[in-house]
Amino acid sequence: MYRYLKGDHANISPQDIKVLGVVVTGSASELTELMNVKEIRAAELGVTIVPNK
């Protein structure tokens, strides 16, 4: 993917892209709806904060 984005190839087709993982954000109650989705192999619930705010 890096080579395609860098410009070594003129066209990108869907077959050229491999998704290794994604980040999904939402509230804890929204994310619990995904608990029984078979495509999800691992998950972690965490928090991100901005210091000094």
N, CA, C, O and CB atoms as a CASP TS submission, in Angstrom:
PFRMAT TS
TARGET T0000
AUTHOR 0000-0000-0000
METHOD Language model
MODEL 1
PARENT N/A
ATOM      1  N   MET     1       0.826  -1.183   0.000  1.00  0.00           N
ATOM      2  CA  MET     1       0.000   0.000   0.000  1.00  0.00           C
ATOM      3  C   MET     1       0.870   1.246   0.000  1.00  0.00           C
ATOM      4  O   MET     1       0.548   2.231  -0.665  1.00  0.00           O
ATOM      5  CB  MET     1      -0.939  -0.002   1.199  1.00  0.00           C
ATOM      6  N   TYR     2       1.965   1.207   0.740  1.00  0.00           N
ATOM      7  CA  TYR     2       2.861   2.369   0.793  1.00  0.00           C
ATOM      8  C   TYR     2       3.341   2.746  -0.603  1.00  0.00           C
ATOM      9  O   TYR     2       3.376   3.927  -0.949  1.00  0.00           O
ATOM     10  CB  TYR     2       4.066   2.081   1.706  1.00  0.00           C
ATOM     11  N   ARG     3       3.716   1.740  -1.416  1.00  0.00           N
ATOM     12  CA  ARG     3       4.205   2.020  -2.770  1.00  0.00           C
ATOM     13  C   ARG     3       3.126   2.679  -3.615  1.00  0.00           C
ATOM     14  O   ARG     3       3.421   3.586  -4.393  1.00  0.00           O
ATOM     15  CB  ARG     3       4.685   0.731  -3.446  1.00  0.00           C
ATOM     16  N   TYR     4       1.867   2.232  -3.474  1.00  0.00           N
ATOM     17  CA  TYR     4       0.776   2.832  -4.233  1.00  0.00           C
ATOM     18  C   TYR     4       0.569   4.289  -3.814  1.00  0.00           C
ATOM     19  O   TYR     4       0.452   5.173  -4.663  1.00  0.00           O
ATOM     20  CB  TYR     4      -0.523   2.027  -4.037  1.00  0.00           C
ATOM     21  N   LEU     5       0.525   4.531  -2.522  1.00  0.00           N
ATOM     22  CA  LEU     5       0.313   5.893  -2.033  1.00  0.00           C
ATOM     23  C   LEU     5       1.489   6.795  -2.359  1.00  0.00           C
ATOM     24  O   LEU     5       1.317   7.993  -2.586  1.00  0.00           O
ATOM     25  CB  LEU     5       0.074   5.884  -0.534  1.00  0.00           C
ATOM     26  N   LYS     6       2.673   6.226  -2.382  1.00  0.00           N
ATOM     27  CA  LYS     6       3.880   6.975  -2.693  1.00  0.00           C
ATOM     28  C   LYS     6       3.926   7.374  -4.168  1.00  0.00           C
ATOM     29  O   LYS     6       4.599   8.340  -4.527  1.00  0.00           O
ATOM     30  CB  LYS     6       5.112   6.157  -2.333  1.00  0.00           C
ATOM     31  N   GLY     7       3.230   6.651  -5.005  1.00  0.00           N
ATOM     32  CA  GLY     7       3.163   7.032  -6.405  1.00  0.00           C
ATOM     33  C   GLY     7       3.836   6.081  -7.361  1.00  0.00           C
ATOM     34  O   GLY     7       3.988   6.418  -8.535  1.00  0.00           O
ATOM     35  N   ASP     8       4.253   4.900  -6.916  1.00  0.00           N
ATOM     36  CA  ASP     8       4.898   3.944  -7.812  1.00  0.00           C
ATOM     37  C   ASP     8       3.913   3.295  -8.782  1.00  0.00           C
ATOM     38  O   ASP     8       4.335   2.712  -9.780  1.00  0.00           O
ATOM     39  CB  ASP     8       5.596   2.874  -7.004  1.00  0.00           C
ATOM     40  N   HIS     9       2.619   3.383  -8.511  1.00  0.00           N
ATOM     41  CA  HIS     9       1.599   2.801  -9.378  1.00  0.00           C
ATOM     42  C   HIS     9       0.542   3.860  -9.676  1.00  0.00           C
ATOM     43  O   HIS     9       0.171   4.639  -8.797  1.00  0.00           O
ATOM     44  CB  HIS     9       0.955   1.541  -8.720  1.00  0.00           C
ATOM     45  N   ALA    10       0.066   3.886 -10.902  1.00  0.00           N
ATOM     46  CA  ALA    10      -0.892   4.908 -11.318  1.00  0.00           C
ATOM     47  C   ALA    10      -2.299   4.636 -10.795  1.00  0.00           C
ATOM     48  O   ALA    10      -3.014   5.572 -10.436  1.00  0.00           O
ATOM     49  CB  ALA    10      -0.921   5.003 -12.827  1.00  0.00           C
ATOM     50  N   ASN    11      -2.705   3.372 -10.748  1.00  0.00           N
ATOM     51  CA  ASN    11      -4.084   3.038 -10.368  1.00  0.00           C
ATOM     52  C   ASN    11      -4.088   2.058  -9.205  1.00  0.00           C
ATOM     53  O   ASN    11      -3.243   1.167  -9.119  1.00  0.00           O
ATOM     54  CB  ASN    11      -4.855   2.445 -11.566  1.00  0.00           C
ATOM     55  N   ILE    12      -5.053   2.240  -8.315  1.00  0.00           N
ATOM     56  CA  ILE    12      -5.251   1.314  -7.204  1.00  0.00           C
ATOM     57  C   ILE    12      -6.614   0.664  -7.389  1.00  0.00           C
ATOM     58  O   ILE    12      -7.619   1.360  -7.531  1.00  0.00           O
ATOM     59  CB  ILE    12      -5.146   2.042  -5.813  1.00  0.00           C
ATOM     60  N   SER    13      -6.655  -0.642  -7.387  1.00  0.00           N
ATOM     61  CA  SER    13      -7.930  -1.348  -7.472  1.00  0.00           C
ATOM     62  C   SER    13      -8.254  -1.932  -6.096  1.00  0.00           C
ATOM     63  O   SER    13      -7.356  -2.081  -5.267  1.00  0.00           O
ATOM     64  CB  SER    13      -7.885  -2.472  -8.566  1.00  0.00           C
ATOM     65  N   PRO    14      -9.505  -2.260  -5.842  1.00  0.00           N
ATOM     66  CA  PRO    14      -9.860  -2.860  -4.554  1.00  0.00           C
ATOM     67  C   PRO    14      -9.082  -4.139  -4.258  1.00  0.00           C
ATOM     68  O   PRO    14      -8.835  -4.448  -3.093  1.00  0.00           O
ATOM     69  CB  PRO    14     -11.339  -3.155  -4.518  1.00  0.00           C
ATOM     70  N   GLN    15      -8.696  -4.880  -5.278  1.00  0.00           N
ATOM     71  CA  GLN    15      -7.943  -6.115  -5.078  1.00  0.00           C
ATOM     72  C   GLN    15      -6.523  -5.825  -4.579  1.00  0.00           C
ATOM     73  O   GLN    15      -5.880  -6.703  -4.003  1.00  0.00           O
ATOM     74  CB  GLN    15      -7.889  -6.918  -6.383  1.00  0.00           C
ATOM     75  N   ASP    16      -6.036  -4.607  -4.795  1.00  0.00           N
ATOM     76  CA  ASP    16      -4.692  -4.227  -4.361  1.00  0.00           C
ATOM     77  C   ASP    16      -4.623  -3.869  -2.881  1.00  0.00           C
ATOM     78  O   ASP    16      -3.530  -3.777  -2.323  1.00  0.00           O
ATOM     79  CB  ASP    16      -4.203  -3.063  -5.179  1.00  0.00           C
ATOM     80  N   ILE    17      -5.764  -3.667  -2.241  1.00  0.00           N
ATOM     81  CA  ILE    17      -5.802  -3.179  -0.866  1.00  0.00           C
ATOM     82  C   ILE    17      -6.115  -4.335   0.076  1.00  0.00           C
ATOM     83  O   ILE    17      -7.096  -5.053  -0.118  1.00  0.00           O
ATOM     84  CB  ILE    17      -6.848  -2.046  -0.709  1.00  0.00           C
ATOM     85  N   LYS    18      -5.287  -4.510   1.086  1.00  0.00           N
ATOM     86  CA  LYS    18      -5.521  -5.523   2.111  1.00  0.00           C
ATOM     87  C   LYS    18      -5.688  -4.805   3.445  1.00  0.00           C
ATOM     88  O   LYS    18      -4.786  -4.095   3.890  1.00  0.00           O
ATOM     89  CB  LYS    18      -4.348  -6.568   2.169  1.00  0.00           C
ATOM     90  N   VAL    19      -6.824  -4.987   4.071  1.00  0.00           N
ATOM     91  CA  VAL    19      -7.098  -4.370   5.366  1.00  0.00           C
ATOM     92  C   VAL    19      -6.636  -5.325   6.448  1.00  0.00           C
ATOM     93  O   VAL    19      -7.115  -6.456   6.533  1.00  0.00           O
ATOM     94  CB  VAL    19      -8.613  -4.025   5.530  1.00  0.00           C
ATOM     95  N   LEU    20      -5.700  -4.870   7.278  1.00  0.00           N
ATOM     96  CA  LEU    20      -5.183  -5.705   8.355  1.00  0.00           C
ATOM     97  C   LEU    20      -5.928  -5.468   9.661  1.00  0.00           C
ATOM     98  O   LEU    20      -5.929  -6.331  10.539  1.00  0.00           O
ATOM     99  CB  LEU    20      -3.702  -5.446   8.552  1.00  0.00           C
ATOM    100  N   GLY    21      -6.551  -4.325   9.795  1.00  0.00           N
ATOM    101  CA  GLY    21      -7.292  -4.016  11.009  1.00  0.00           C
ATOM    102  C   GLY    21      -7.908  -2.644  10.907  1.00  0.00           C
ATOM    103  O   GLY    21      -7.569  -1.863  10.018  1.00  0.00           O
ATOM    104  N   VAL    22      -8.805  -2.354  11.809  1.00  0.00           N
ATOM    105  CA  VAL    22      -9.463  -1.052  11.841  1.00  0.00           C
ATOM    106  C   VAL    22      -9.595  -0.596  13.289  1.00  0.00           C
ATOM    107  O   VAL    22      -9.500  -1.397  14.219  1.00  0.00           O
ATOM    108  CB  VAL    22     -10.856  -1.113  11.151  1.00  0.00           C
ATOM    109  N   VAL    23      -9.812   0.685  13.462  1.00  0.00           N
ATOM    110  CA  VAL    23     -10.098   1.253  14.776  1.00  0.00           C
ATOM    111  C   VAL    23     -11.528   1.759  14.741  1.00  0.00           C
ATOM    112  O   VAL    23     -11.895   2.549  13.871  1.00  0.00           O
ATOM    113  CB  VAL    23      -9.089   2.402  15.153  1.00  0.00           C
ATOM    114  N   VAL    24     -12.324   1.307  15.677  1.00  0.00           N
ATOM    115  CA  VAL    24     -13.719   1.720  15.773  1.00  0.00           C
ATOM    116  C   VAL    24     -13.874   2.506  17.060  1.00  0.00           C
ATOM    117  O   VAL    24     -13.440   2.057  18.121  1.00  0.00           O
ATOM    118  CB  VAL    24     -14.693   0.492  15.732  1.00  0.00           C
ATOM    119  N   THR    25     -14.486   3.667  16.977  1.00  0.00           N
ATOM    120  CA  THR    25     -14.691   4.476  18.174  1.00  0.00           C
ATOM    121  C   THR    25     -16.179   4.607  18.466  1.00  0.00           C
ATOM    122  O   THR    25     -17.018   4.473  17.576  1.00  0.00           O
ATOM    123  CB  THR    25     -14.050   5.868  18.011  1.00  0.00           C
ATOM    124  N   GLY    26     -16.483   4.867  19.717  1.00  0.00           N
ATOM    125  CA  GLY    26     -17.867   5.046  20.132  1.00  0.00           C
ATOM    126  C   GLY    26     -17.972   4.889  21.632  1.00  0.00           C
ATOM    127  O   GLY    26     -16.982   4.633  22.319  1.00  0.00           O
ATOM    128  N   SER    27     -19.167   5.044  22.123  1.00  0.00           N
ATOM    129  CA  SER    27     -19.386   4.866  23.561  1.00  0.00           C
ATOM    130  C   SER    27     -19.371   3.374  23.886  1.00  0.00           C
ATOM    131  O   SER    27     -19.492   2.534  22.994  1.00  0.00           O
ATOM    132  CB  SER    27     -20.734   5.516  24.010  1.00  0.00           C
ATOM    133  N   ALA    28     -19.223   3.060  25.152  1.00  0.00           N
ATOM    134  CA  ALA    28     -19.206   1.656  25.571  1.00  0.00           C
ATOM    135  C   ALA    28     -20.501   0.950  25.170  1.00  0.00           C
ATOM    136  O   ALA    28     -20.471  -0.204  24.744  1.00  0.00           O
ATOM    137  CB  ALA    28     -18.996   1.552  27.093  1.00  0.00           C
ATOM    138  N   SER    29     -21.621   1.628  25.302  1.00  0.00           N
ATOM    139  CA  SER    29     -22.895   0.996  24.943  1.00  0.00           C
ATOM    140  C   SER    29     -23.004   0.784  23.435  1.00  0.00           C
ATOM    141  O   SER    29     -23.593  -0.204  22.996  1.00  0.00           O
ATOM    142  CB  SER    29     -24.070   1.847  25.439  1.00  0.00           C
ATOM    143  N   GLU    30     -22.452   1.688  22.643  1.00  0.00           N
ATOM    144  CA  GLU    30     -22.473   1.507  21.192  1.00  0.00           C
ATOM    145  C   GLU    30     -21.578   0.339  20.779  1.00  0.00           C
ATOM    146  O   GLU    30     -21.930  -0.440  19.895  1.00  0.00           O
ATOM    147  CB  GLU    30     -22.026   2.796  20.483  1.00  0.00           C
ATOM    148  N   LEU    31     -20.425   0.227  21.423  1.00  0.00           N
ATOM    149  CA  LEU    31     -19.480  -0.820  21.056  1.00  0.00           C
ATOM    150  C   LEU    31     -19.933  -2.204  21.502  1.00  0.00           C
ATOM    151  O   LEU    31     -19.545  -3.199  20.891  1.00  0.00           O
ATOM    152  CB  LEU    31     -18.131  -0.517  21.643  1.00  0.00           C
ATOM    153  N   THR    32     -20.744  -2.291  22.553  1.00  0.00           N
ATOM    154  CA  THR    32     -21.228  -3.604  22.990  1.00  0.00           C
ATOM    155  C   THR    32     -22.125  -4.245  21.929  1.00  0.00           C
ATOM    156  O   THR    32     -22.301  -5.463  21.924  1.00  0.00           O
ATOM    157  CB  THR    32     -21.993  -3.476  24.318  1.00  0.00           C
ATOM    158  N   GLU    33     -22.686  -3.444  21.039  1.00  0.00           N
ATOM    159  CA  GLU    33     -23.495  -3.991  19.950  1.00  0.00           C
ATOM    160  C   GLU    33     -22.648  -4.842  19.001  1.00  0.00           C
ATOM    161  O   GLU    33     -23.190  -5.652  18.250  1.00  0.00           O
ATOM    162  CB  GLU    33     -24.175  -2.858  19.173  1.00  0.00           C
ATOM    163  N   LEU    34     -21.339  -4.667  19.028  1.00  0.00           N
ATOM    164  CA  LEU    34     -20.442  -5.400  18.132  1.00  0.00           C
ATOM    165  C   LEU    34     -19.893  -6.681  18.754  1.00  0.00           C
ATOM    166  O   LEU    34     -19.103  -7.381  18.120  1.00  0.00           O
ATOM    167  CB  LEU    34     -19.294  -4.512  17.722  1.00  0.00           C
ATOM    168  N   MET    35     -20.295  -6.999  19.976  1.00  0.00           N
ATOM    169  CA  MET    35     -19.715  -8.131  20.698  1.00  0.00           C
ATOM    170  C   MET    35     -19.875  -9.465  19.986  1.00  0.00           C
ATOM    171  O   MET    35     -18.981 -10.306  20.072  1.00  0.00           O
ATOM    172  CB  MET    35     -20.330  -8.226  22.050  1.00  0.00           C
ATOM    173  N   ASN    36     -20.964  -9.684  19.299  1.00  0.00           N
ATOM    174  CA  ASN    36     -21.224 -10.985  18.672  1.00  0.00           C
ATOM    175  C   ASN    36     -20.992 -10.986  17.170  1.00  0.00           C
ATOM    176  O   ASN    36     -21.464 -11.886  16.474  1.00  0.00           O
ATOM    177  CB  ASN    36     -22.636 -11.411  18.953  1.00  0.00           C
ATOM    178  N   VAL    37     -20.275  -9.997  16.661  1.00  0.00           N
ATOM    179  CA  VAL    37     -19.967  -9.949  15.229  1.00  0.00           C
ATOM    180  C   VAL    37     -18.809 -10.907  14.960  1.00  0.00           C
ATOM    181  O   VAL    37     -17.735 -10.757  15.543  1.00  0.00           O
ATOM    182  CB  VAL    37     -19.612  -8.485  14.765  1.00  0.00           C
ATOM    183  N   LYS    38     -19.015 -11.884  14.088  1.00  0.00           N
ATOM    184  CA  LYS    38     -18.021 -12.939  13.892  1.00  0.00           C
ATOM    185  C   LYS    38     -16.722 -12.441  13.272  1.00  0.00           C
ATOM    186  O   LYS    38     -15.683 -13.077  13.455  1.00  0.00           O
ATOM    187  CB  LYS    38     -18.596 -14.018  13.031  1.00  0.00           C
ATOM    188  N   GLU    39     -16.742 -11.325  12.542  1.00  0.00           N
ATOM    189  CA  GLU    39     -15.535 -10.810  11.904  1.00  0.00           C
ATOM    190  C   GLU    39     -14.566 -10.164  12.897  1.00  0.00           C
ATOM    191  O   GLU    39     -13.395  -9.967  12.572  1.00  0.00           O
ATOM    192  CB  GLU    39     -15.910  -9.808  10.840  1.00  0.00           C
ATOM    193  N   ILE    40     -15.031  -9.838  14.084  1.00  0.00           N
ATOM    194  CA  ILE    40     -14.173  -9.227  15.092  1.00  0.00           C
ATOM    195  C   ILE    40     -13.452 -10.335  15.844  1.00  0.00           C
ATOM    196  O   ILE    40     -14.077 -11.168  16.499  1.00  0.00           O
ATOM    197  CB  ILE    40     -14.995  -8.329  16.069  1.00  0.00           C
ATOM    198  N   ARG    41     -12.128 -10.331  15.739  1.00  0.00           N
ATOM    199  CA  ARG    41     -11.337 -11.401  16.362  1.00  0.00           C
ATOM    200  C   ARG    41     -10.724 -10.962  17.680  1.00  0.00           C
ATOM    201  O   ARG    41     -10.429 -11.800  18.532  1.00  0.00           O
ATOM    202  CB  ARG    41     -10.239 -11.860  15.418  1.00  0.00           C
ATOM    203  N   ALA    42     -10.525  -9.658  17.863  1.00  0.00           N
ATOM    204  CA  ALA    42      -9.949  -9.144  19.104  1.00  0.00           C
ATOM    205  C   ALA    42     -10.472  -7.728  19.309  1.00  0.00           C
ATOM    206  O   ALA    42     -10.701  -6.995  18.346  1.00  0.00           O
ATOM    207  CB  ALA    42      -8.376  -9.171  19.066  1.00  0.00           C
ATOM    208  N   ALA    43     -10.656  -7.355  20.552  1.00  0.00           N
ATOM    209  CA  ALA    43     -11.153  -6.019  20.854  1.00  0.00           C
ATOM    210  C   ALA    43     -10.627  -5.579  22.208  1.00  0.00           C
ATOM    211  O   ALA    43     -10.335  -6.397  23.081  1.00  0.00           O
ATOM    212  CB  ALA    43     -12.697  -5.983  20.831  1.00  0.00           C
ATOM    213  N   GLU    44     -10.514  -4.275  22.360  1.00  0.00           N
ATOM    214  CA  GLU    44     -10.093  -3.708  23.639  1.00  0.00           C
ATOM    215  C   GLU    44     -10.821  -2.392  23.829  1.00  0.00           C
ATOM    216  O   GLU    44     -10.867  -1.560  22.923  1.00  0.00           O
ATOM    217  CB  GLU    44      -8.543  -3.508  23.700  1.00  0.00           C
ATOM    218  N   LEU    45     -11.376  -2.213  24.981  1.00  0.00           N
ATOM    219  CA  LEU    45     -12.070  -0.981  25.316  1.00  0.00           C
ATOM    220  C   LEU    45     -11.114  -0.107  26.101  1.00  0.00           C
ATOM    221  O   LEU    45     -10.571  -0.542  27.115  1.00  0.00           O
ATOM    222  CB  LEU    45     -13.375  -1.257  26.121  1.00  0.00           C
ATOM    223  N   GLY    46     -10.900   1.120  25.649  1.00  0.00           N
ATOM    224  CA  GLY    46      -9.949   2.005  26.313  1.00  0.00           C
ATOM    225  C   GLY    46     -10.415   3.447  26.267  1.00  0.00           C
ATOM    226  O   GLY    46     -11.502   3.751  25.777  1.00  0.00           O
ATOM    227  N   VAL    47      -9.581   4.321  26.781  1.00  0.00           N
ATOM    228  CA  VAL    47      -9.898   5.743  26.865  1.00  0.00           C
ATOM    229  C   VAL    47      -8.722   6.537  26.337  1.00  0.00           C
ATOM    230  O   VAL    47      -7.570   6.177  26.577  1.00  0.00           O
ATOM    231  CB  VAL    47     -10.238   6.161  28.320  1.00  0.00           C
ATOM    232  N   THR    48      -9.001   7.613  25.620  1.00  0.00           N
ATOM    233  CA  THR    48      -7.977   8.555  25.182  1.00  0.00           C
ATOM    234  C   THR    48      -8.306   9.895  25.821  1.00  0.00           C
ATOM    235  O   THR    48      -9.449  10.348  25.783  1.00  0.00           O
ATOM    236  CB  THR    48      -7.911   8.664  23.608  1.00  0.00           C
ATOM    237  N   ILE    49      -7.301  10.521  26.405  1.00  0.00           N
ATOM    238  CA  ILE    49      -7.527  11.802  27.070  1.00  0.00           C
ATOM    239  C   ILE    49      -6.579  12.855  26.512  1.00  0.00           C
ATOM    240  O   ILE    49      -5.533  12.530  25.950  1.00  0.00           O
ATOM    241  CB  ILE    49      -7.344  11.666  28.595  1.00  0.00           C
ATOM    242  N   VAL    50      -6.955  14.116  26.672  1.00  0.00           N
ATOM    243  CA  VAL    50      -6.094  15.230  26.324  1.00  0.00           C
ATOM    244  C   VAL    50      -5.647  15.846  27.640  1.00  0.00           C
ATOM    245  O   VAL    50      -6.481  16.375  28.374  1.00  0.00           O
ATOM    246  CB  VAL    50      -6.825  16.281  25.398  1.00  0.00           C
ATOM    247  N   PRO    51      -4.360  15.795  27.962  1.00  0.00           N
ATOM    248  CA  PRO    51      -3.872  16.336  29.241  1.00  0.00           C
ATOM    249  C   PRO    51      -4.115  17.838  29.360  1.00  0.00           C
ATOM    250  O   PRO    51      -4.170  18.555  28.361  1.00  0.00           O
ATOM    251  CB  PRO    51      -2.380  16.047  29.398  1.00  0.00           C
ATOM    252  N   ASN    52      -4.258  18.290  30.582  1.00  0.00           N
ATOM    253  CA  ASN    52      -4.386  19.717  30.909  1.00  0.00           C
ATOM    254  C   ASN    52      -5.637  20.362  30.331  1.00  0.00           C
ATOM    255  O   ASN    52      -5.604  21.535  29.959  1.00  0.00           O
ATOM    256  CB  ASN    52      -3.180  20.461  30.414  1.00  0.00           C
ATOM    257  N   LYS    53      -6.713  19.642  30.250  1.00  0.00           N
ATOM    258  CA  LYS    53      -7.975  20.242  29.786  1.00  0.00           C
ATOM    259  C   LYS    53      -9.047  19.992  30.783  1.00  0.00           C
ATOM    260  O   LYS    53     -10.186  20.414  30.583  1.00  0.00           O
ATOM    261  CB  LYS    53      -8.394  19.694  28.425  1.00  0.00           C
TER
END
